[in-house]
């Protein structure tokens, strides 16, 4: 089995693969940042909780956008499994062509899996710490990326900057015009971000002069995907699947 780990700004997602199928996946909070010993203990407990035999893990691939967590996570996994981990990144050679050397590993993985999985020109909308839209065409050219504050990031900023607004449950309100403070905030966050995403998709389609196929992923993507016909599919494991594809490509190239 292959263990794939995606170190993000808010969460660390784990995916255990048997062939192409992700048979188990879970998420750990990234913050507060932890030491190698803490990570080792938490990883060991997680494997026990999910009834995973660590001896069946034969390979480990790690992708990260949090540089100071990359080393302790890799070291703790190596210590737990006695396996050398493989780091995949935007430097992993693939069929993709792109302009910016600053592209994050998660966006690169999003683009690569969309390119491998879906036809035509695709947009991957990632509802993570940041809201990102990554566009890749049928030839593997990354046309560009949009980055905006994420849903939870914006909500936390709103709560932290106001005296009378408190935390709310992230769910779709019954109507646009709220009747109490919670409904008003839910409307602004859910329908506001939905309108922004729909508007950005329309702008990208107009700019490219074609209709794109839109995939949603990320922690809150499941809230938004059912609310619009512009998003064709929601796949919470899209990024982790992309990291697996990068690992396979890297392995074929003998770059382990």
Secondary structure as GFF3:
##gff-version 3
##sequence-region A 1 256
A	DSSP	beta_strand	2	7	.	.	.	ID=ss1
A	DSSP	beta_strand	11	18	.	.	.	ID=ss2
A	DSSP	beta_strand	21	29	.	.	.	ID=ss3
A	DSSP	alpha_helix	36	49	.	.	.	ID=ss4
A	DSSP	three_ten_helix	54	56	.	.	.	ID=ss5
A	DSSP	beta_strand	59	64	.	.	.	ID=ss6
A	DSSP	alpha_helix	67	81	.	.	.	ID=ss7
A	DSSP	beta_strand	86	87	.	.	.	ID=ss8
A	DSSP	alpha_helix	105	117	.	.	.	ID=ss9
A	DSSP	beta_strand	122	127	.	.	.	ID=ss10
A	DSSP	beta_strand	130	136	.	.	.	ID=ss11
A	DSSP	beta_strand	142	149	.	.	.	ID=ss12
A	DSSP	alpha_helix	151	160	.	.	.	ID=ss13
A	DSSP	alpha_helix	181	186	.	.	.	ID=ss14
A	DSSP	pi_helix	187	191	.	.	.	ID=ss15
A	DSSP	alpha_helix	192	208	.	.	.	ID=ss16
A	DSSP	beta_strand	213	217	.	.	.	ID=ss17
A	DSSP	alpha_helix	221	225	.	.	.	ID=ss18
A	DSSP	beta_strand	233	234	.	.	.	ID=ss19
A	DSSP	alpha_helix	238	252	.	.	.	ID=ss20
###
